[in-house]
């Protein structure tokens, strides 16, 4: 199955923007992919290192929200980044060969410095966090990383880092000799298919020939995992692929509106938490601003100028929404009438989330057990990658 890697910084309880923008996508992905979802606590320290006391509660609150959303530890591996120390080792080894200029040109480096002027971000950790992200991804040899458009440059950096690492360390002195030995181990039929496909691919760029050669590699039962990786590199005229290059999986651009019409964000103080108190949600929603033109009940309105309408687009089905739009434009309903079905939909959704979260809130040990098992699986997968990486860079001593 394809491998997917995604993570979140622990910022405490999540809001509905996280649920609709990220977690629902994770739930869809977990049934068709081998998913690794992690708490990025080291990443949180790159910008919030002065607030260590809040980390503990934030981590567990966020994990309960994940589980309440339907993220299933039986289908996906859930773990905490800092409990898999292999991430730090791979980050260190990648830093030995990653040019400084690559990190300086990452767009979010200067963007975050502008947005977080109240924090001292002139640190090595902040400069290097995109490379730590690369280590997170490459550690599990992820084939796909679900991201928004603003995060695509980070995946591109990861691809460049993997390419450079493979170029430097994927060719040992006897690479071609070992590759030819692996070709012979394919067996007569598949060896011929591979050699013909490789020749035509390198000389003429025929994609079908490359596919035929890859099929020969995949079909032979005589090869070790190392031989398969070596032949994949040999096929393209390069070295052995130690760290595969991941693809960015663009998620749908879900802009979850907040209580003021802007994007829902803690920094704007306009959020509704996934498991918020119903009375608070009701009070906040009923006091939301509406179309400024509707000063009185009989004034006609324009839903497209109303922040509440953006929430209706997320929660209200087409038929009801059409009726509400007509009532607003004709001044047949008031703003309170418009908000009531929206409030009902949000409270119904949140009731489900609270119900799913209740067992974990009553017995926090259940969450700890999920993470213990997930960290154990993550460490095993990470160690497999690091054994090969250590051998490649020369730190696996006999």
N, C-alpha and C positions, 0 to 999 in steps of 0.2 A: 504494500500500500504506500502511496505517496506520504512523505513526512511533512508535517506542518509545525511550525514553531511560532508562538506568539506569547507576549507577556504584557504585564501592566505594572506600573509603579504603585506601591501601596500608599494610597492617599486617604484611607478610611472607607466609610460606607459609600457605595457607588450610587450614582443618580440615573435617571431614566435615559439620559443621553448615552451613558455607558451600556445600558441594557440593549437599547435599540441599535446603537452604532457598532458595538463590538460583540457583546456576549451572545446575542441571537445568531450572529454569524458563526461563532465558535460552536454553538450547539449544532448548526447545520453541518459544519466541517467534520465534527468528531465521528460521525457514523460512516464516512467514506474515506477517512484518512487516518494515519497514525499521528495523533496530535500530542504535542508537548506544550502545555500552558504553564507559565511560571510567574511567580511573584518577583518582580525586578527590584528587590530591596537595595542592592548595590547601586543600581541606577538612581534610586531615590536619593541616595547619599551624595550624588554628584552635585545636586542643587540644594538639598535640605540637610546637609551634614550637621547643621547647628541645632537640629531638632531630634536628637536620637530617642528621646523619651516617648515620642508619639508613635514610633515605628511598630512596637509590639501590638498595640490595639488596632492600628491601621491594617496590619497584615491579616489578622484573623477576621476582622469585620469584612474585608474585601473578599476573602475566601468564602465566607458564608454567602455573600451575594452571588459569587460564581455558582455555588452549588444550588442556590435558590433559583437561578436562571435556567437550570437544566444541564449545566456542564456536568458530565458524568465521569467519575473517576474510574469506572469500569471500562469506559471507552477511550478516555484520554489520560495522559500522565500529568498530574498536577504537582508542582514542586516549588520550593523556595530557592531562588538563585544562590544565596549565600550558603545553603546547605549542600551545594554541589561544588566543592572547592576546585574541581577541575576547570570550571569557568575561568578562575583567576589564572591558572597555569597556562591555559590556551591563550588567554588575553596577553600574558607576558611574552609567550613565544611568538605570537603574531606581531607584537610591538617591535621585535628585533628586526623585522624586514619590511615594516610599513613606513613609507616616507612621511615625514612630518607634514609636508605640504598637502598630502591627501586629507589629513584631519582638519587642517586650517581652512580648506575650501568647502567643507560640509556646510550647506546653507544654514542649518539650524544652529551652528556654533555662534554666529554673530546675531542671529534672530533672537535666541534665548538670552544672550547678554543684554540686548536692548529691552526685552520684555521684563527681565528680572534684575533691573538696575539696583534694587535694594539689597541684592545678595552679592557676595564676593565670589565671582566665578572665575577668577584668575588662578585656577588650580589645574594641576596635571590631570586629576580625575575628570574634570569637566571637559578638557580638551580631548581626553582619550575615551570618553563614553561611547562614541560611535564605533570604536574598535572593540570595546567590550560587547556591544550589540553584535558585531560580526562574530565574535567568539561564541556568543549565545547561540547564534544560528548555525555556525559551522560545526559546533560541538556535536549536534545531533544529525548532521548531514541533511538538513532540511531541504526538501525540494521546492517548498513554497512558503512564503511569509505574507500573511494577510496584512496589508497596510493601506492607509490613505495616501493620496497623492503627495502630501508633504513629507512622507517617510520613504518614498521611492529612492531618493539619493542615498539613504542609508543602506538599502539593499544593493544598490549599484556599487557602493564602496565595498560591501561584503564580497561581491563578485570579483572586484579587482584584487582584493586581498587574497582570496582563494586562488585566483589565477597566478598571482605573483608567487605565492607560497608553493604552488604546484610546479611552477617553472624553476624555482630555485632548488627545491628539495625532491621533486618527482623524478629527476634523472640521476641515477647513481652511475658510477663509472661503467658498469656492465649492463646498462639499461637495454640496449638493443639486443645484446646477446641473450639476456633473460627473456626479453619479449619474443624473440625467435624460438626460444625453448618453450614458451607458453603456447605459441602457434602450433608447434608439433604436438603438444598435449591435447590440442583440440580434437585430434583424430583426423584421419585422411580427408573425409568429406568436408567437415567444417573448417579444416585448415585451408583447403582449396578455396572454399567460399569466402573465408576471411581475407586471404591474400589477394584474390581477384577484386573483392570489394574495396579493400584498402588502396590498391593500386589505382583503380578507376576514380575513387574519391579524391585522392591526393593529386592526380594528374588532370582530371577533367571536372572535378567538383560535382559529380553526379550524386545527388542526395540519396537516391534509391540504392546506390552501391554502398553508401555508408550504413544505411539501414540493414542491408543484407549482411554486412560485416558484423554489426552489432547483434543481429539475430544469431549468427554463428557463435559469438561469445556467450550469449545467454542460453543457447540450446545445449552446449556441451556440458556433460556431467563430470568432466575430468579436471576442471580448473578450481583452484583455490580462490578466495575472495581477492587476494593480492594479485594473482594472475589476471583476474578479470579487470581489475583497475589498471594494471600495467598495459593490457591490450587495448583498453579504451583510450589511454593516452597515446599509445603507439599508433592507433588508427588515425588520429588527428595529427600525427607527426610531432607530437610533443612528448612530455614525460607522463609518468603515472599520475592519475588523478587521485590525490590523497584527500583533498577537501573539495567536494563537488560544489559548483556554483548554483546558488538558489535563484528562484524566480520570485518577483514581486507579484502577489495576488491582490490586485486592486479591489478593495471592498466598495460596495455601493456608497456613493456620497450621501451619507445620512446626516443631515443637519437637524439635530433634535432641538426645536426651539425652547428657550427658557421662558420664565415667567414675565420677562420684559420684552420678548420678541427677538432678542439676540440669541446666538447659539448658547445652549445650556452649558454652563461652565461654573465651577466653584469660584473662579476668579471674578466672575460677574455677580456672584451671590444671587443667582436666579434659578436655582436647581430645585427639583423634586427628587428626593431620594427614592431608590427602588423600594425600600421598606419603610417609607415615611409614615408618620402618624396621620390617620385619616382626618382628624380635626384640623391639623395644620395644613394638609393638602387642600381641604375645603376652604379654609380661610384665605389661603394664598391665591387659589384659583378664582374665587369669587371677587377678590380685590384686584385682579389683573386689569390693566388698562385695555380699553377697546378702541374702536374707531373714534378719533377725536371729533368727527362730524356729528356723532350721535350725542348731543348734549341733553336732549329730552327723548322721552319714550317714543314720540311720534315722528322723530327725525329719521329719514331713511339712512342706511349705512352702506359701506363698501367693505365686504369681508376681507378683500385683499389688502386693506389698510389696518387690519385688526390683528394684533399678536395672538389672540385666542384662536383665530382661524388656522394658523399654522399648526397648532396642536390638534385641531380637528382633522387636518390632513393625515395625521399619524393614527388617530384613534377612531375616527367616525367613518362608517361605511358610506358608499356613494349616494344611496337613496336618502338617508337621513341628512347627509351633508347638503344635498341639493335642496331639500325642504328648508333647512336652516338658512341657506344662502338666500333663497327667495323671500323668506320671512324677514330677514335683515334688510334686504334692499327695498322692500315694500313697507318697512316699519310695522309689520304684522306681529313681530315678537320683540321682546326687550332683550338686553344683553344677558340678564340673569337666565332667561329662557334658553338662550343659546349655550350658556355655560353648563347647565344642568346635565344634559346627556354626555358631555365631555367628562365632567366630574365622575359620573357613574362609570364610564369606561375605564378611567384611570384607577378608581378605587377597586374595581373588579380585578384588574390586572395586578394591583398591589396586594390584594387579598390572597391571590394565588402565590405570589412571591413570599409573602409572610408565612403562609401555610407550609411551603417547602422549606423555609429557613428554620421553622420552629424546632424540629428535632436537634438541629445543630446548635441552636441557641440554648436549649435546655441541657444539652450534653456536649459541651465544647470538646470533650475527648474524642468525639466522632470526627471532628475536623482534623485534630492532631493525628489521628490514625490514618486518615486519607492522605495527609501530607507525608507522614512517615513512609508509607508504602510508595507514594509517588516519588519521593526523594531517592528511595532505594533503587527504583527502576531507572530514574534519571542518571544516578551515579554509575550504574552498570553500563548504560548506553554511552555515557561520557567517557568512561574508562576505556572502552573499546576504541574510540576515536583517538584518545590520547596515547595509547600504546603505539599506534601506528605513527602518530605525530612525533612522539619521542624518538622512535626508531629513525624517522626521516631526518630529524635535526641533529641526531647523534647523542642524545642524552639517555638512551636506553642501554645501560651498561651491563655487560655479562659478568 
